[in-house]
Amino acid sequence: MCSGGEDLDQQENAFIRQHGIGEYAKWYLGIDDQEDPDNKGRYKFPYSDFDKVHRRGLLAAESRAGQRKYYDAELAVAHLHGMLEALRLTADHSTRRIRGHQTSQS
């Protein structure tokens, strides 16, 4: 995830130019129905850098959603965070199994 407001704005604009607003919207968990669909301000609660889902992005989105009383978004983010954690644990377990298997054959 990009830090700094100006850098982030430039990154968002470049992504939209390259991929379109529809792809941009996929990296956000909420929308503001009051905003125009072609306006970046319509999309709320980012959780990535437009490439990968980031745990810290999910945590930040979950926190902001809770603070602003967007309970549906808060629950969705908590669910995604749980899914990401399950994937991480599965990957860690598989890596240990593979390493253990390779070591026992040596």
Backbone as a ProteinNet text record, in pm:
[ID]
protein_1_A
[PRIMARY]
MCSGGEDLDQQENAFIRQHGIGEYAKWYLGIDDQEDPDNKGRYKFPYSDFDKVHRRGLLAAESRAGQRKYYDAELAVAHLHGMLEALRLTADHSTRRIRGHQTSQS
[TERTIARY]
84.9	0	89.6	46.3	124.6	103.3	207.8	191.7	203.4	144.5	149.8	35.1	-40.9	-160.3	-136.2	-34.2	-7.2	39.7	128.2	174.9	59.2	-27.5	-142.3	-235.5	-260.5	-347.2	-289.6	-159.3	-94.9	-104.8	-85.8	-95.5	-237.9	-336.7	-476.9	-509.3	-469	-496.9	-430.8	-308.5	-237.9	-309	-354.9	-426.5	-555.1	-629.5	-754.4	-728	-624.9	-591.1	-560.7	-490.2	-448.1	-558.9	-639.2	-734	-881.2	-909.2	-1047.5	-1102.3	-1209.3	-1268.6	-1331.4	-1379.5	-1438.5	-1338.3	-1217.4	-1111.7	-1067.7	-1061.7	-1027.3	-1124.9	-1252.3	-1357	-1342.5	-1286.8	-1273.1	-1178.6	-1095.2	-998.6	-1050.6	-1179.1	-1243.8	-1361.6	-1388.5	-1493	-1628.9	-1634.9	-1762.8	-1779.4	-1904.3	-1933.8	-2025.3	-2015.9	-2103.6	-2200.9	-2325.7	-2426.8	-2454.1	-2414.1	-2436.2	-2337.1	-2228.8	-2123.5	-2144.2	-2097	-2101.4	-2013.2	-2057.4	-1977.7	-1840.1	-1821	-1691	-1603.2	-1645	-1571.2	-1498.5	-1369.4	-1292.8	-1351.7	-1413.3	-1470.8	-1586.3	-1638.7	-1747.8	-1699.5	-1573.2	-1519.7	-1450.1	-1491.2	-1445.8	-1378.5	-1293.1	-1227.2	-1135.4	-1025	-927.2	-857.1	-813.6	-746.1	-623.3	-571.4	-458.5	-379.2	-280.1	-202.1	-230.5	-348.1	-391.3	-315	-248.3	-176	-204.3	-189.1	-206.7	-292.1	-362.4	-436.8	-335.3	-344.2	-250.1	-322.5	-264.8	-322.5	-341.2	-241.3	-252.2	-361.8	-385.1	-494	-629.5	-642.2	-766.8	-789.2	-683.9	-697.1	-737.7	-677.7	-712.6	-856.9	-898.2	-1036.1	-1135.1	-1102.6	-1190.7	-1204.9	-1094.6	-1096.3	-1178.9	-1155.5	-1230.4	-1379.3	-1411.3	-1552.9	-1620.5	-1552.3	-1608.1	-1624.7	-1524.6	-1531	-1646.1	-1673.2	-1776.8	-1912.5	-1920.2	-2046	-2098.3	-2005.9	-2042	-2029.3	-2131.1	-2121.5	-2110.8	-2178.8	-2167.3	-2024.1	-1963.5	-1825.4	-1731.1	-1755.4	-1670.9	-1676.8	-1795.9	-1810.2	-1744.8	-1760.1	-1698.4	-1546.7	-1491.1	-1346.5	-1298.8	-1370.7	-1333.1	-1333.6	-1431.4	-1438.3	-1317.9	-1288	-1171	-1041.8	-1031.6	-912.8	-899	-1010.2	-1008.2	-966.7	-1015.9	-978.6	-829.9	-778.8	-637.3	-550.9	-592.5	-518.9	-521	-634.8	-643.7	-550.5	-544.2	-451.4	-306.6	-275.9	-138.8	-102.9	-192.8	-166.6	-152.9	-235.8	-227.3	-93.4	-53.2	75.1	190.5	185.8	291.2	298.6	184	179	235.4	198.1	247.2	397.8	447.1	591.3	666.6	615.7	681.4	678.4	565.4	555.2	655.8	667.3	760.7	903.9	937.1	1073.5	1102.2	1008.3	1026.4	1044.9	971.4	979.8	1116.2	1161.3	1290.1	1403	1392.7	1495.9	1503.4	1389.7	1390.1	1447.3	1447.8	1503.9	1655	1710.3	1853.8	1936
-116.6	0	123.1	219.1	340.4	434.7	500.8	599.2	737.8	833.5	970.4	998.1	1102.9	1134.6	1159.3	1239	1271.5	1148.3	1068.3	945.7	849.7	835.6	746.8	796	924.8	981.6	953.9	969.7	942.9	794.8	707.9	564.4	526.8	582.1	554.8	602.6	724.1	779.2	696.6	653	570	435.8	378	250.7	267	373.4	397.5	419.4	496.2	518	385.5	299	172.8	67.4	60.4	-50.4	-9.6	116.1	163.3	165.8	241.9	261.1	131.6	45.9	-81.1	-170.4	-177.5	-255.9	-188.9	-57.6	19.5	-13.4	-17.9	-41.3	-177.2	-274.7	-409.8	-415.4	-315.1	-313.4	-237	-210	-138	-221.2	-214.5	-297.6	-231.1	-101	-32.4	73.2	115.1	224.9	324.6	446.9	553.9	580.4	538.4	552.2	697	790.2	932	985.6	914.5	959.4	898.7	969.2	923.3	798.1	696.8	575	598.9	708.7	739.2	824.7	846.4	929.2	838.4	859.5	779.1	786.9	898.5	916.5	822.6	756.7	660.7	536.4	502.6	375.8	394.2	312.9	325.9	197.6	210.7	99	17.8	79.8	6.1	-98.9	-205	-311.5	-365.8	-290.8	-341.8	-228.4	-270.2	-175.1	-193.8	-249.3	-280.4	-398.3	-474.2	-592.2	-710.5	-688.3	-795	-744.7	-838.1	-807.2	-802.3	-699.4	-683.2	-690.7	-765.5	-779	-642.3	-556.2	-423.9	-340.1	-359.7	-290.6	-336.5	-467.5	-520.6	-469.1	-467.4	-418.2	-270.7	-191.8	-49.6	-30.8	-107.7	-97.7	-140.6	-246.8	-294.1	-188.8	-126.5	-22.7	98	146.5	262.7	232.6	113.3	76.1	75.1	21	18.2	157	242.3	378.8	457.5	432.2	507.4	436.1	326.3	251.2	188.5	146.7	71.3	-76.8	-129.3	-263.8	-372.2	-357	-457.1	-463.7	-347.7	-344	-401.1	-369.1	-420.3	-573	-629.8	-775.6	-838.4	-774.7	-826.3	-827	-720	-712.6	-817.2	-835.3	-936.3	-1075.2	-1100.8	-1229.5	-1246.5	-1143.1	-1149.5	-1167.6	-1099.5	-1113.3	-1257.9	-1318.7	-1459	-1550.7	-1523.8	-1604.6	-1591.9	-1469.7	-1446	-1517.9	-1512.6	-1580	-1731.7	-1786.8	-1930.8	-1971.2	-1889.8	-1917.8	-1914.5	-1816.8	-1806.4	-1928.9	-1971.8	-2089	-2215.6	-2228.6	-2344.3	-2344.8	-2228.6	-2218.1	-2248.8	-2197.2	-2225.4	-2374	-2438.3	-2581.3	-2661.8	-2626.6	-2697.5	-2681.6	-2562.8	-2538	-2622.3	-2629.2	-2711.9	-2858.8	-2906.6	-3045.7	-3076.5	-2986.6	-3007.4	-3007.3	-2911.3	-2906.1	-3030.5	-3073.2	-3192.9	-3315.9	-3325.4	-3439.2	-3439.7	-3324.5	-3316	-3350.9	-3306.6	-3334.6	-3482.4	-3552	-3692.6	-3779.7	-3730.9	-3807.5	-3790.3	-3689.4	-3661.5	-3762.7
0	0	0	-66.1	-84.1	33.3	74.9	182	122.2	189.5	140.2	46.1	74.8	-1.4	-148.3	-181.6	-321.2	-398.1	-337.5	-402	-426.7	-328.4	-341.8	-451.7	-456.8	-560.3	-699	-714.5	-842.7	-879	-780.7	-803.8	-846.5	-777.7	-812.2	-953.1	-987.1	-1119.7	-1229.5	-1206.4	-1304.4	-1321.5	-1212.1	-1219.9	-1299.9	-1275.1	-1347.1	-1495.9	-1529.4	-1671.2	-1740.8	-1672.5	-1732.8	-1734	-1627.1	-1610.9	-1609.8	-1586.7	-1581.3	-1439.7	-1423.4	-1290.6	-1238	-1327.3	-1284.5	-1212.8	-1264.7	-1199.7	-1069.3	-1070.6	-950.5	-837.4	-870.8	-770.8	-703.2	-771.9	-716.3	-596.5	-580.5	-470.1	-348.8	-349	-238.8	-189.5	-60.1	-1.2	7.1	-12.6	0.5	-106.2	-123.1	-214.6	-145.8	-190.8	-145.8	-259.9	-241.6	-346.6	-385.6	-300.5	-329.4	-432.9	-453.7	-546.2	-684.2	-785.4	-923.4	-938.7	-1014.6	-1033.3	-1094.9	-1166.4	-1226.2	-1136.7	-1013.5	-917.7	-818.3	-801.1	-705.2	-565.2	-530.1	-398	-367.7	-469	-450.2	-375.4	-388.5	-339.8	-205.3	-109	29.8	76.5	172	240.8	148.2	102.9	22	108.3	44.1	118.7	46.5	-48.9	-125.9	-188.3	-266.8	-345.5	-494.8	-527.9	-664	-723.3	-638	-683.4	-590.7	-461.8	-362.9	-246.9	-185.9	-64.2	49.5	131.7	242.2	375.9	467.6	600.8	665.6	655.1	718.4	653.3	522.3	454.8	506.3	528.4	584.8	726	806.7	944.2	946	858.8	852	805.2	704.8	655.5	762.8	834.1	942.4	1051.3	1087.4	1190.2	1146.3	1023.9	973.4	961.2	914.4	901.5	1038.2	1138.4	1273.3	1331.7	1312.7	1364.2	1302.4	1176.1	1103.8	1104.6	1178.2	1196.4	1066.6	979.3	858.8	894.3	961	1016.7	910.1	797.4	690.2	638.2	617.3	570.1	675.3	801	908.9	913.2	900	900	777.3	660.8	538.6	550.3	605	621.1	720.6	829.4	928.1	864.2	778.9	709.3	616.1	537.7	448.6	527.3	639.6	723.6	771.2	810.8	851.6	738.3	618.6	502.5	471.7	478.3	452.5	556	681.1	788.1	767.4	726.7	701	586.8	482.2	372.4	419.3	501.9	553.6	636.1	722.6	806.3	723.1	620.9	531.6	458.4	409.2	338.8	432.5	555.5	653.5	682.7	699.8	729.7	612.8	490.4	371.9	357.8	383.6	374.3	476.5	598.3	700.4	662	605.1	563.6	454.3	357.3	246.3	298.2	381.7	437.2	519.5	600.7	683.1	597.1	488	396	327.6	283.1	216.3	312.6	437.2	535.6	566.8	575.6	611.3	499.6	375.8	266.3	254.6	318.1	305.9	377.3
[MASK]
++++++++++++++++++++++++++++++++++++++++++++++++++++++++++++++++++++++++++++++++++++++++++++++++++++++++++

